Amino acid sequence: MNSIFLRIYGGMLGVLVLVALLGVLALHVLNQERGEQYRERLAHG
């Protein structure tokens, strides 16, 4: 009985951590891309 709850909460925690990591990675890539576009626009005027 106790192990079932531990397995469920452990799985939920794992999924939450995975989603958080994917979100941070997506934000980092998006921010890097926007930074490059911004620098290109500054260079070209």
C-alpha positions, -999 to +999 in steps of 0.1 A: +000+000+000+027+025+010+049+016-020+020+023-044+017+059-031+055+063-032+056+051-068+028+075-078+043+105-061+078+096-072+065+094-108+047+127-105+078+143-091+099+129-119+075+142-145+074+176-129+112+179-128+114+167-164+088+193-176+106+220-156+140+211-172+124+211-207+108+244-201+141+260-189+159+245-219+132+258-243+134+293-228+172+293-230+172+283-267+144+309-275+163+336-256+195+328-274+178+329-308+162+363-300+195+377-288+211+367-321+183+384-341+186+415-319+224+417-325+219+413-363+193+441-364+217+463-344+245+456-368+225+463-399+209+494-384 
